[in-house]
Amino acid sequence: MRIAVVGVGATGARAARQLASTDAVDTVVVADVDAATRRKVADLLGSRAEASDAVVPEADVVLLATPAGTQAQLGAQALRQGASVVATSDDVGDVRALLDLDPEAVERSATVVVGAGFAPGLSCLLARHAAAGLDQVDEIHVAKVGTGGPACAEQHHRALGSAGLDWRDGGWMARSGGSGRELCWFPEPVGGRDCYRAAVPDPLLLVDAFGPLERVTARQAANRRDRLTARLPMMRRPHPEGGPGAIRVEVRGSRAGGRDVIVYGAMDRPAVAAGAVAAVTARAVGDGTIARLGAFGLAALEDPLPLLADLAERGIRAAAFEGGAGV
């Protein structure tokens, strides 16, 4: 199996490392606009890796870990080259455009997995896993805290200053970024954080996967400074990698004739978790574990357990919240 990783920043480099240590992967092709970076990463990965100066290298699966706003175009190019695609973008425009590749992917007998990162990505797997515990799902609410590398931090900043999307009673509602303050509880040591609406694509992927629900929302954690500066250029250069992050996924519905809520969470450095999710997804697409054709998010998988088990072996574990709902 030959897998290309395009973009080897904080997330892409970790995905490439995970793939290079996976027995089923014969070759990891490392591509990046920075020649020195791609050579350095390829050298560190050892004999299974090779550097490429192609924008999109030839491969069985192309894993995209480039900055937000670039992945739809690269994904379309990969499809034309005969590859399946795993995209990590959490940009709303990117995700919409990648989902629009569905007819072309089906025609080419290819797979395009959209939003295969921390959130969306792991959050989508947890939503599908939680849904299996209910007879009917009515609502899904996602919250996240933390950022990966600089590109992720910049996207987080832009998202907080842009309108968020809520799905309510069969239609989309645009909500002002930075509004809708909600105290959400994440796994320790992250704990409780104030979270706000933002332009994040989780609702798009969840509605696409589950069909019309009563409500779907997504929020991201922010402090007062984040909200005040969200519509301005970033005042300082982001750190090479953010600190601890977490996600929370709450699924509401009915079970055995009554109302019920299932809440899952996970805590890790976002770039580490996103790299692992992207890597196990790329491997699963390459070896046929994910055999569905077309463009979709991970919440569309009928059985998320094989990927969740693979992630657990790599140290990315989820926890169930006990007690009542916090939203």
C-alpha beads as a LAMMPS data file, in Angstrom:
LAMMPS data file: protein, C-alpha beads

327 atoms
326 bonds

1 atom types
1 bond types

-500.0 500.0 xlo xhi
-500.0 500.0 ylo yhi
-500.0 500.0 zlo zhi

Masses

1 110.0

Atoms # bond

1 1 1 0.000 0.000 0.000
2 1 1 1.356 3.415 -0.983
3 1 1 0.053 6.409 0.986
4 1 1 1.016 10.020 0.324
5 1 1 0.887 12.617 3.101
6 1 1 0.561 16.124 1.675
7 1 1 1.516 18.747 4.251
8 1 1 3.742 17.696 7.137
9 1 1 3.089 20.274 9.805
10 1 1 2.073 19.315 13.336
11 1 1 -0.720 16.976 12.208
12 1 1 0.690 15.685 8.916
13 1 1 4.089 14.781 10.371
14 1 1 2.437 12.723 13.100
15 1 1 0.154 11.005 10.609
16 1 1 3.182 10.144 8.459
17 1 1 5.001 8.727 11.493
18 1 1 2.018 6.550 12.399
19 1 1 1.760 5.264 8.831
20 1 1 5.485 4.528 8.593
21 1 1 5.139 2.245 11.623
22 1 1 2.118 0.409 10.180
23 1 1 2.952 -2.996 8.697
24 1 1 0.267 -2.797 6.012
25 1 1 1.829 0.355 4.550
26 1 1 4.700 -0.274 2.152
27 1 1 5.603 3.325 1.330
28 1 1 4.830 6.726 2.839
29 1 1 5.344 9.531 0.340
30 1 1 6.018 12.864 2.047
31 1 1 5.047 16.038 0.191
32 1 1 5.229 19.629 1.406
33 1 1 5.744 23.036 -0.180
34 1 1 8.871 23.408 1.953
35 1 1 11.568 21.206 0.405
36 1 1 13.714 21.135 3.544
37 1 1 10.746 20.081 5.687
38 1 1 9.676 17.213 3.435
39 1 1 13.230 15.900 3.209
40 1 1 13.737 16.128 6.951
41 1 1 10.487 14.297 7.725
42 1 1 11.183 11.592 5.134
43 1 1 14.689 11.058 6.526
44 1 1 13.343 10.755 10.075
45 1 1 10.765 8.159 9.008
46 1 1 13.381 5.789 7.630
47 1 1 13.416 3.357 4.744
48 1 1 9.653 3.206 4.201
49 1 1 9.445 6.922 3.424
50 1 1 10.359 8.978 0.405
51 1 1 10.138 12.709 -0.258
52 1 1 8.298 14.053 -3.302
53 1 1 8.205 17.493 -4.875
54 1 1 4.846 16.773 -6.560
55 1 1 1.894 18.857 -5.430
56 1 1 -0.110 15.631 -5.127
57 1 1 2.066 12.502 -5.445
58 1 1 0.837 9.308 -7.076
59 1 1 -0.452 6.938 -4.396
60 1 1 -3.255 4.557 -3.484
61 1 1 -4.467 6.965 -0.803
62 1 1 -3.650 10.669 -0.448
63 1 1 -3.846 12.085 3.069
64 1 1 -4.283 15.870 3.050
65 1 1 -2.945 17.808 6.033
66 1 1 -2.437 21.182 4.345
67 1 1 -3.807 24.483 5.721
68 1 1 -7.535 25.222 5.673
69 1 1 -8.971 26.283 2.357
70 1 1 -6.597 24.216 0.205
71 1 1 -7.820 20.656 0.563
72 1 1 -10.812 20.573 -1.775
73 1 1 -8.697 21.477 -4.790
74 1 1 -5.987 19.002 -3.825
75 1 1 -8.593 16.315 -3.208
76 1 1 -10.063 16.812 -6.668
77 1 1 -6.591 16.468 -8.182
78 1 1 -5.948 13.271 -6.231
79 1 1 -9.210 11.799 -7.526
80 1 1 -8.219 12.595 -11.098
81 1 1 -4.962 10.722 -10.470
82 1 1 -6.887 7.630 -9.388
83 1 1 -6.349 7.891 -5.623
84 1 1 -8.743 7.840 -2.705
85 1 1 -8.537 10.791 -0.306
86 1 1 -8.461 11.375 3.439
87 1 1 -8.862 15.074 4.281
88 1 1 -8.235 16.600 7.699
89 1 1 -9.597 20.116 7.114
90 1 1 -11.890 21.700 9.699
91 1 1 -12.747 24.630 7.409
92 1 1 -16.448 24.904 6.528
93 1 1 -15.792 25.877 2.899
94 1 1 -13.312 23.052 2.432
95 1 1 -15.685 20.498 3.929
96 1 1 -18.594 21.590 1.744
97 1 1 -16.440 21.428 -1.390
98 1 1 -15.022 18.030 -0.428
99 1 1 -18.513 16.626 0.168
100 1 1 -19.454 17.961 -3.278
101 1 1 -16.858 15.567 -4.744
102 1 1 -19.222 12.686 -3.927
103 1 1 -20.517 12.077 -7.502
104 1 1 -17.017 12.152 -8.973
105 1 1 -15.668 9.839 -6.271
106 1 1 -18.460 7.326 -6.904
107 1 1 -17.880 7.512 -10.663
108 1 1 -14.171 6.838 -10.145
109 1 1 -14.817 4.062 -7.586
110 1 1 -12.913 6.077 -4.998
111 1 1 -13.402 7.136 -1.396
112 1 1 -13.122 10.660 0.030
113 1 1 -13.207 10.768 3.829
114 1 1 -13.852 14.331 4.971
115 1 1 -12.846 15.815 8.325
116 1 1 -10.612 12.997 9.571
117 1 1 -8.983 14.816 12.461
118 1 1 -9.699 15.517 16.120
119 1 1 -12.922 17.514 15.688
120 1 1 -14.307 16.767 13.239
121 1 1 -12.971 13.236 13.033
122 1 1 -12.729 11.535 16.400
123 1 1 -15.851 13.495 17.380
124 1 1 -17.703 11.922 14.427
125 1 1 -16.637 8.403 15.409
126 1 1 -17.822 9.009 18.974
127 1 1 -21.166 10.389 17.757
128 1 1 -21.777 7.251 15.673
129 1 1 -20.708 5.007 18.555
130 1 1 -23.049 6.817 20.953
131 1 1 -25.923 6.595 18.473
132 1 1 -25.624 2.804 18.492
133 1 1 -26.679 2.874 22.145
134 1 1 -29.989 4.601 21.393
135 1 1 -33.108 3.459 19.558
136 1 1 -33.492 6.876 17.934
137 1 1 -31.238 9.935 17.802
138 1 1 -32.762 13.425 17.963
139 1 1 -29.881 15.731 18.858
140 1 1 -26.087 15.836 18.684
141 1 1 -23.981 18.503 20.390
142 1 1 -20.209 18.749 19.943
143 1 1 -17.716 20.941 21.774
144 1 1 -13.946 21.159 21.518
145 1 1 -11.041 22.908 23.191
146 1 1 -7.456 23.364 22.043
147 1 1 -5.536 23.683 18.782
148 1 1 -2.764 21.789 17.026
149 1 1 -0.077 23.597 15.043
150 1 1 -0.003 27.211 13.804
151 1 1 -2.359 26.569 10.875
152 1 1 -4.881 25.032 13.275
153 1 1 -4.577 27.999 15.643
154 1 1 -5.179 30.424 12.776
155 1 1 -8.248 28.471 11.674
156 1 1 -9.560 28.452 15.259
157 1 1 -9.148 32.231 15.328
158 1 1 -11.004 32.726 12.027
159 1 1 -13.773 30.325 13.023
160 1 1 -14.569 32.209 16.224
161 1 1 -14.984 35.419 14.232
162 1 1 -17.282 33.846 11.630
163 1 1 -20.904 32.701 11.707
164 1 1 -21.550 29.247 13.052
165 1 1 -24.120 26.782 11.731
166 1 1 -26.846 25.218 13.868
167 1 1 -29.239 22.630 12.516
168 1 1 -32.696 23.069 14.009
169 1 1 -36.015 21.504 13.033
170 1 1 -35.085 20.663 9.469
171 1 1 -33.061 23.710 8.455
172 1 1 -29.789 25.571 8.884
173 1 1 -29.534 28.660 11.067
174 1 1 -26.556 31.028 10.916
175 1 1 -25.430 32.093 14.378
176 1 1 -22.985 34.858 15.232
177 1 1 -19.496 33.577 16.013
178 1 1 -18.610 34.035 19.675
179 1 1 -22.252 33.898 20.795
180 1 1 -24.140 31.235 22.723
181 1 1 -21.873 30.915 25.730
182 1 1 -22.137 27.465 27.291
183 1 1 -20.154 25.842 30.078
184 1 1 -19.060 22.433 28.768
185 1 1 -17.293 19.770 30.784
186 1 1 -14.393 17.881 29.234
187 1 1 -12.280 15.010 30.537
188 1 1 -9.763 15.979 33.207
189 1 1 -7.409 17.726 33.440
190 1 1 -9.165 20.080 30.983
191 1 1 -12.395 20.262 32.991
192 1 1 -15.042 22.933 32.490
193 1 1 -14.604 25.549 29.744
194 1 1 -16.819 28.272 28.332
195 1 1 -17.604 27.374 24.713
196 1 1 -19.113 29.485 21.949
197 1 1 -20.534 29.169 18.458
198 1 1 -17.996 29.262 15.651
199 1 1 -17.652 28.391 11.981
200 1 1 -16.822 24.719 12.473
201 1 1 -17.999 21.983 10.078
202 1 1 -19.082 19.257 12.514
203 1 1 -22.830 19.924 12.006
204 1 1 -22.444 19.617 8.208
205 1 1 -20.850 16.197 8.534
206 1 1 -23.250 14.966 11.209
207 1 1 -26.406 15.986 9.334
208 1 1 -24.932 14.481 6.163
209 1 1 -24.355 11.200 8.033
210 1 1 -27.462 10.940 10.204
211 1 1 -30.023 12.748 8.082
212 1 1 -32.357 15.418 9.467
213 1 1 -32.316 15.584 13.253
214 1 1 -34.049 18.002 15.580
215 1 1 -30.862 19.813 16.625
216 1 1 -27.159 19.672 15.840
217 1 1 -24.724 22.203 17.297
218 1 1 -20.975 22.653 17.643
219 1 1 -18.981 25.000 19.839
220 1 1 -15.342 25.698 20.603
221 1 1 -13.752 26.908 23.796
222 1 1 -12.581 30.505 23.977
223 1 1 -11.571 33.050 26.573
224 1 1 -12.450 36.739 26.707
225 1 1 -9.368 37.784 24.703
226 1 1 -10.154 35.216 22.000
227 1 1 -13.638 36.649 21.561
228 1 1 -12.517 40.278 21.575
229 1 1 -9.845 39.723 18.916
230 1 1 -11.603 37.102 16.771
231 1 1 -12.413 39.550 13.967
232 1 1 -8.919 41.052 13.934
233 1 1 -5.672 39.626 12.562
234 1 1 -3.872 37.394 15.055
235 1 1 -1.833 39.633 17.340
236 1 1 0.985 37.170 17.897
237 1 1 2.496 34.198 16.126
238 1 1 0.896 30.884 17.151
239 1 1 2.935 28.351 19.084
240 1 1 4.426 25.482 17.031
241 1 1 1.967 23.194 18.800
242 1 1 -0.892 23.854 21.195
243 1 1 -1.244 22.322 24.621
244 1 1 -3.785 19.778 25.848
245 1 1 -7.101 19.697 24.013
246 1 1 -10.345 17.804 24.402
247 1 1 -13.639 17.020 22.735
248 1 1 -17.098 16.333 24.104
249 1 1 -19.866 14.633 22.127
250 1 1 -23.395 14.517 23.515
251 1 1 -26.044 12.453 21.745
252 1 1 -29.681 12.681 22.822
253 1 1 -32.563 10.455 21.850
254 1 1 -34.811 7.669 23.021
255 1 1 -34.143 4.194 24.375
256 1 1 -36.622 1.617 25.627
257 1 1 -39.471 4.105 25.451
258 1 1 -37.773 6.862 27.476
259 1 1 -35.439 9.791 26.890
260 1 1 -31.712 9.164 27.259
261 1 1 -28.394 10.951 26.804
262 1 1 -24.991 9.453 26.027
263 1 1 -21.904 11.634 26.432
264 1 1 -18.384 10.703 25.340
265 1 1 -15.205 12.698 25.632
266 1 1 -11.509 12.453 24.826
267 1 1 -8.424 14.388 25.906
268 1 1 -5.088 14.645 24.093
269 1 1 -2.908 17.098 22.250
270 1 1 -5.047 17.926 19.192
271 1 1 -2.248 17.426 16.650
272 1 1 -1.383 14.029 18.141
273 1 1 -4.987 12.841 18.104
274 1 1 -5.693 14.310 14.656
275 1 1 -2.593 12.657 13.206
276 1 1 -3.611 9.295 14.630
277 1 1 -7.186 9.568 13.345
278 1 1 -5.986 10.571 9.876
279 1 1 -3.460 7.723 9.789
280 1 1 -5.835 4.942 10.859
281 1 1 -8.442 6.263 8.430
282 1 1 -5.971 6.287 5.525
283 1 1 -4.907 2.744 6.332
284 1 1 -8.537 1.619 6.594
285 1 1 -9.337 3.150 3.205
286 1 1 -6.262 1.557 1.676
287 1 1 -6.886 -1.956 2.984
288 1 1 -10.635 -1.926 2.322
289 1 1 -11.818 -1.731 5.935
290 1 1 -13.577 1.426 4.790
291 1 1 -15.044 0.206 1.504
292 1 1 -17.779 2.778 0.969
293 1 1 -17.460 4.902 -2.172
294 1 1 -18.146 8.630 -2.397
295 1 1 -17.466 11.548 -0.059
296 1 1 -18.523 11.429 3.584
297 1 1 -17.377 12.004 7.152
298 1 1 -16.481 9.354 9.706
299 1 1 -19.925 9.583 11.316
300 1 1 -21.283 7.885 8.174
301 1 1 -19.489 4.626 8.987
302 1 1 -21.862 1.862 10.016
303 1 1 -19.389 0.471 12.543
304 1 1 -16.839 2.862 14.082
305 1 1 -15.461 0.259 16.507
306 1 1 -12.562 -1.012 14.346
307 1 1 -11.164 2.511 14.034
308 1 1 -11.799 3.315 17.702
309 1 1 -10.043 0.096 18.707
310 1 1 -7.072 0.941 16.482
311 1 1 -6.910 4.409 18.008
312 1 1 -7.051 2.980 21.530
313 1 1 -4.041 0.788 20.732
314 1 1 -2.245 3.979 19.694
315 1 1 -3.112 5.695 22.978
316 1 1 -6.130 7.731 21.809
317 1 1 -8.907 6.670 24.172
318 1 1 -12.394 7.974 24.853
319 1 1 -14.261 8.123 28.136
320 1 1 -17.967 8.003 28.943
321 1 1 -19.444 10.710 31.156
322 1 1 -21.617 9.400 33.937
323 1 1 -24.593 11.325 35.299
324 1 1 -26.856 13.876 33.650
325 1 1 -26.399 15.994 30.556
326 1 1 -24.477 19.205 30.846
327 1 1 -25.934 21.030 27.843

Bonds

1 1 1 2
2 1 2 3
3 1 3 4
4 1 4 5
5 1 5 6
6 1 6 7
7 1 7 8
8 1 8 9
9 1 9 10
10 1 10 11
11 1 11 12
12 1 12 13
13 1 13 14
14 1 14 15
15 1 15 16
16 1 16 17
17 1 17 18
18 1 18 19
19 1 19 20
20 1 20 21
21 1 21 22
22 1 22 23
23 1 23 24
24 1 24 25
25 1 25 26
26 1 26 27
27 1 27 28
28 1 28 29
29 1 29 30
30 1 30 31
31 1 31 32
32 1 32 33
33 1 33 34
34 1 34 35
35 1 35 36
36 1 36 37
37 1 37 38
38 1 38 39
39 1 39 40
40 1 40 41
41 1 41 42
42 1 42 43
43 1 43 44
44 1 44 45
45 1 45 46
46 1 46 47
47 1 47 48
48 1 48 49
49 1 49 50
50 1 50 51
51 1 51 52
52 1 52 53
53 1 53 54
54 1 54 55
55 1 55 56
56 1 56 57
57 1 57 58
58 1 58 59
59 1 59 60
60 1 60 61
61 1 61 62
62 1 62 63
63 1 63 64
64 1 64 65
65 1 65 66
66 1 66 67
67 1 67 68
68 1 68 69
69 1 69 70
70 1 70 71
71 1 71 72
72 1 72 73
73 1 73 74
74 1 74 75
75 1 75 76
76 1 76 77
77 1 77 78
78 1 78 79
79 1 79 80
80 1 80 81
81 1 81 82
82 1 82 83
83 1 83 84
84 1 84 85
85 1 85 86
86 1 86 87
87 1 87 88
88 1 88 89
89 1 89 90
90 1 90 91
91 1 91 92
92 1 92 93
93 1 93 94
94 1 94 95
95 1 95 96
96 1 96 97
97 1 97 98
98 1 98 99
99 1 99 100
100 1 100 101
101 1 101 102
102 1 102 103
103 1 103 104
104 1 104 105
105 1 105 106
106 1 106 107
107 1 107 108
108 1 108 109
109 1 109 110
110 1 110 111
111 1 111 112
112 1 112 113
113 1 113 114
114 1 114 115
115 1 115 116
116 1 116 117
117 1 117 118
118 1 118 119
119 1 119 120
120 1 120 121
121 1 121 122
122 1 122 123
123 1 123 124
124 1 124 125
125 1 125 126
126 1 126 127
127 1 127 128
128 1 128 129
129 1 129 130
130 1 130 131
131 1 131 132
132 1 132 133
133 1 133 134
134 1 134 135
135 1 135 136
136 1 136 137
137 1 137 138
138 1 138 139
139 1 139 140
140 1 140 141
141 1 141 142
142 1 142 143
143 1 143 144
144 1 144 145
145 1 145 146
146 1 146 147
147 1 147 148
148 1 148 149
149 1 149 150
150 1 150 151
151 1 151 152
152 1 152 153
153 1 153 154
154 1 154 155
155 1 155 156
156 1 156 157
157 1 157 158
158 1 158 159
159 1 159 160
160 1 160 161
161 1 161 162
162 1 162 163
163 1 163 164
164 1 164 165
165 1 165 166
166 1 166 167
167 1 167 168
168 1 168 169
169 1 169 170
170 1 170 171
171 1 171 172
172 1 172 173
173 1 173 174
174 1 174 175
175 1 175 176
176 1 176 177
177 1 177 178
178 1 178 179
179 1 179 180
180 1 180 181
181 1 181 182
182 1 182 183
183 1 183 184
184 1 184 185
185 1 185 186
186 1 186 187
187 1 187 188
188 1 188 189
189 1 189 190
190 1 190 191
191 1 191 192
192 1 192 193
193 1 193 194
194 1 194 195
195 1 195 196
196 1 196 197
197 1 197 198
198 1 198 199
199 1 199 200
200 1 200 201
201 1 201 202
202 1 202 203
203 1 203 204
204 1 204 205
205 1 205 206
206 1 206 207
207 1 207 208
208 1 208 209
209 1 209 210
210 1 210 211
211 1 211 212
212 1 212 213
213 1 213 214
214 1 214 215
215 1 215 216
216 1 216 217
217 1 217 218
218 1 218 219
219 1 219 220
220 1 220 221
221 1 221 222
222 1 222 223
223 1 223 224
224 1 224 225
225 1 225 226
226 1 226 227
227 1 227 228
228 1 228 229
229 1 229 230
230 1 230 231
231 1 231 232
232 1 232 233
233 1 233 234
234 1 234 235
235 1 235 236
236 1 236 237
237 1 237 238
238 1 238 239
239 1 239 240
240 1 240 241
241 1 241 242
242 1 242 243
243 1 243 244
244 1 244 245
245 1 245 246
246 1 246 247
247 1 247 248
248 1 248 249
249 1 249 250
250 1 250 251
251 1 251 252
252 1 252 253
253 1 253 254
254 1 254 255
255 1 255 256
256 1 256 257
257 1 257 258
258 1 258 259
259 1 259 260
260 1 260 261
261 1 261 262
262 1 262 263
263 1 263 264
264 1 264 265
265 1 265 266
266 1 266 267
267 1 267 268
268 1 268 269
269 1 269 270
270 1 270 271
271 1 271 272
272 1 272 273
273 1 273 274
274 1 274 275
275 1 275 276
276 1 276 277
277 1 277 278
278 1 278 279
279 1 279 280
280 1 280 281
281 1 281 282
282 1 282 283
283 1 283 284
284 1 284 285
285 1 285 286
286 1 286 287
287 1 287 288
288 1 288 289
289 1 289 290
290 1 290 291
291 1 291 292
292 1 292 293
293 1 293 294
294 1 294 295
295 1 295 296
296 1 296 297
297 1 297 298
298 1 298 299
299 1 299 300
300 1 300 301
301 1 301 302
302 1 302 303
303 1 303 304
304 1 304 305
305 1 305 306
306 1 306 307
307 1 307 308
308 1 308 309
309 1 309 310
310 1 310 311
311 1 311 312
312 1 312 313
313 1 313 314
314 1 314 315
315 1 315 316
316 1 316 317
317 1 317 318
318 1 318 319
319 1 319 320
320 1 320 321
321 1 321 322
322 1 322 323
323 1 323 324
324 1 324 325
325 1 325 326
326 1 326 327
